[in-house]
Amino acid sequence: MSIKQCGHHGSNKKKLLKKIGIIVGIIVAIVLLTFFITWAILQPKSPKFILQDATIYGFNVSAPILLTSNFQVTVSARNPNSRIGIYYDKLDIFATYHSQQITYFTIIQPVYQGHKDTNIWSPFVYGTNVPVAPYNGATLTQDQSNGAISLVIKINGRVRFKVGSFISGRYHLHVTCPAYIPFGNKNSGIAGVVTGVKYQLATKCSVSV
């Protein structure tokens, strides 16, 4: 084979590879565009969370402003999407008081939630001798003596959405649930916390993804 023929053969091979690359690129672009259009049409909605109830097993403030608490809360999460599933890859639940975290993180096990499905979790949320900021100490003591406390139950985590066989990347999930929890009837003369009592809350939570 002459040098001229070799050069011609090499040029044809480069052109063929270039055409194959263009075709592959077009196919990939079409697939991605299809997913994006489908995603836009379906318009995935954030899950809906409700704080259903709370049971107090311990709540004690000791000097120097240390809080020991133990709650069991029931939280429901509903997938409002009819064609999109949700993977809850990581969920941590905890309680805050006046923007200060007062319990440890409790892990909720990962789960897949199908279309229009609802999951219910009843984790324990607790903390032992957690230091309370001085500016919250007086308010906390006053709330305890008044027989009720306003907490915020929070859930932070990561979720993915599933459309057909396509699974999205991870999104941060932030859930905020106000919880006004009574300690019993102050007017009845009962002092301190009445433990083991389940308080129905049915509070809607704000959700951001």
Legacy VTK file of the C-alpha trace (Angstrom):
# vtk DataFile Version 3.0
C-alpha trace
ASCII
DATASET POLYDATA
POINTS 209 float
0.000 0.000 0.000
1.359 3.387 -0.985
1.860 6.285 1.418
-0.961 8.135 -0.306
-3.365 5.231 0.225
-2.367 4.929 3.900
-3.023 8.618 4.430
-6.411 8.345 2.727
-7.340 5.315 4.844
-6.335 7.134 8.058
-8.376 10.184 7.072
-11.468 8.041 6.458
-11.060 6.363 9.856
-10.877 9.743 11.606
-14.005 10.927 9.805
-15.834 7.731 10.792
-14.837 8.106 14.465
-15.899 11.749 14.375
-19.314 10.793 12.965
-19.733 8.082 15.620
-18.816 10.593 18.341
-21.368 13.081 17.007
-24.085 10.406 16.856
-23.336 9.239 20.420
-23.361 12.849 21.626
-26.733 13.472 19.974
-28.219 10.320 21.541
-26.952 11.280 25.000
-28.303 14.810 24.574
-31.719 13.485 23.511
-31.870 11.116 26.509
-30.922 13.871 28.947
-33.355 16.308 27.349
-36.129 13.717 27.613
-35.438 13.276 31.324
-35.387 17.035 31.909
-38.642 17.571 29.997
-40.305 14.695 31.870
-39.037 16.128 35.155
-40.391 19.583 34.283
-43.789 18.213 33.231
-44.192 16.070 36.355
-43.108 18.941 38.651
-42.084 16.914 41.711
-43.647 18.115 44.958
-41.980 18.076 48.350
-43.160 15.439 50.844
-45.746 16.479 53.435
-44.827 15.995 57.106
-47.136 16.035 60.135
-46.106 15.851 63.799
-48.913 13.643 65.092
-48.176 13.319 68.796
-45.552 13.448 71.521
-45.085 11.406 74.694
-42.919 12.825 77.487
-40.877 10.340 79.517
-38.562 12.834 81.148
-37.963 16.563 81.366
-35.756 17.981 84.064
-33.848 21.252 84.406
-30.987 21.236 86.918
-28.273 23.676 87.925
-26.266 25.068 86.278
-28.994 25.096 83.608
-28.630 21.531 82.347
-31.552 19.890 80.583
-32.296 16.173 80.556
-35.216 15.216 78.347
-36.755 12.159 76.729
-39.610 12.302 74.235
-41.174 9.898 71.811
-42.692 11.645 68.821
-44.779 10.303 65.975
-44.119 11.838 62.581
-45.843 10.969 59.315
-44.451 11.706 55.849
-46.619 11.527 52.742
-45.458 11.494 49.130
-47.962 13.719 47.259
-46.624 12.722 43.830
-48.540 10.218 41.709
-45.607 9.371 39.390
-42.530 10.106 41.473
-41.012 7.985 44.243
-38.829 9.352 47.039
-35.696 7.837 48.547
-35.059 9.047 52.103
-31.328 8.346 52.230
-30.565 10.010 55.554
-32.828 11.501 58.216
-31.810 12.954 61.594
-34.474 14.123 64.038
-33.857 16.365 67.051
-35.522 19.003 69.230
-34.716 22.692 69.623
-35.779 25.313 72.119
-35.601 28.961 71.051
-33.267 27.988 68.168
-30.941 26.002 70.471
-30.551 22.260 69.968
-31.461 20.496 73.228
-31.335 16.807 72.216
-28.998 14.539 70.323
-29.576 13.478 66.735
-31.721 10.367 66.394
-31.349 8.503 63.105
-34.418 7.429 61.145
-33.613 4.429 58.973
-33.431 5.027 55.179
-36.544 4.041 53.233
-38.074 4.270 49.763
-41.511 5.851 49.563
-43.715 4.936 46.623
-46.269 7.070 44.802
-48.855 8.598 47.173
-47.505 6.434 50.016
-47.276 7.454 53.676
-44.615 6.428 56.192
-44.951 6.813 59.957
-42.002 6.946 62.349
-42.028 7.017 66.167
-38.432 7.760 67.220
-37.210 8.666 70.700
-35.663 12.122 70.936
-33.535 12.637 74.018
-30.619 14.440 75.629
-28.775 14.047 78.945
-27.420 17.059 80.846
-27.432 19.253 77.754
-26.177 22.768 78.604
-28.787 25.441 78.024
-27.727 28.948 77.071
-28.164 31.423 79.963
-30.568 33.578 77.949
-32.824 30.504 77.546
-32.478 29.264 81.125
-34.924 31.670 82.762
-37.484 31.219 79.987
-37.193 27.450 80.192
-37.713 27.438 83.939
-40.704 29.758 83.566
-42.249 27.564 80.867
-41.800 24.515 83.063
-43.535 26.207 85.992
-46.345 27.340 83.684
-46.976 23.736 82.707
-46.174 23.858 78.989
-43.248 24.318 76.656
-42.908 25.333 73.022
-40.382 23.166 71.226
-39.510 22.731 67.575
-38.949 19.212 66.274
-36.609 19.264 63.289
-35.640 16.697 60.697
-32.630 17.189 58.455
-31.582 14.783 55.766
-31.077 13.971 52.109
-33.584 12.696 49.562
-33.618 11.512 45.949
-36.522 11.406 43.516
-37.297 8.499 41.189
-39.093 8.912 37.852
-39.413 5.567 36.073
-35.883 4.161 36.048
-34.292 7.608 36.426
-33.062 8.568 39.922
-32.107 12.156 40.638
-29.125 13.400 42.611
-29.381 14.039 46.338
-31.263 17.040 47.688
-31.084 18.457 51.207
-34.305 18.081 53.187
-35.238 20.389 56.076
-38.419 19.784 58.094
-39.600 22.079 60.917
-42.461 21.049 63.222
-43.697 23.382 65.995
-44.675 21.453 69.125
-46.571 23.038 72.020
-46.381 20.372 74.702
-48.269 20.676 78.021
-46.893 19.129 81.206
-50.267 18.507 82.751
-52.863 20.768 84.306
-51.163 23.574 86.227
-54.453 24.546 87.884
-54.872 21.056 89.330
-51.844 21.560 91.550
-49.696 18.979 89.752
-46.074 20.094 89.807
-43.394 19.011 87.366
-43.773 16.709 84.406
-46.511 14.115 84.076
-44.598 11.336 82.315
-45.900 8.678 79.952
-48.780 10.827 78.693
-49.293 11.028 74.933
-50.279 14.478 73.681
-52.059 14.657 70.347
-50.575 17.496 68.292
-51.468 16.989 64.591
-49.153 19.852 63.622
-48.304 20.517 59.990
-44.588 20.906 59.389
-42.855 23.221 56.977
-40.694 21.410 54.430
-37.939 22.711 52.188
-35.986 20.680 49.627
LINES 1 210
209 0 1 2 3 4 5 6 7 8 9 10 11 12 13 14 15 16 17 18 19 20 21 22 23 24 25 26 27 28 29 30 31 32 33 34 35 36 37 38 39 40 41 42 43 44 45 46 47 48 49 50 51 52 53 54 55 56 57 58 59 60 61 62 63 64 65 66 67 68 69 70 71 72 73 74 75 76 77 78 79 80 81 82 83 84 85 86 87 88 89 90 91 92 93 94 95 96 97 98 99 100 101 102 103 104 105 106 107 108 109 110 111 112 113 114 115 116 117 118 119 120 121 122 123 124 125 126 127 128 129 130 131 132 133 134 135 136 137 138 139 140 141 142 143 144 145 146 147 148 149 150 151 152 153 154 155 156 157 158 159 160 161 162 163 164 165 166 167 168 169 170 171 172 173 174 175 176 177 178 179 180 181 182 183 184 185 186 187 188 189 190 191 192 193 194 195 196 197 198 199 200 201 202 203 204 205 206 207 208
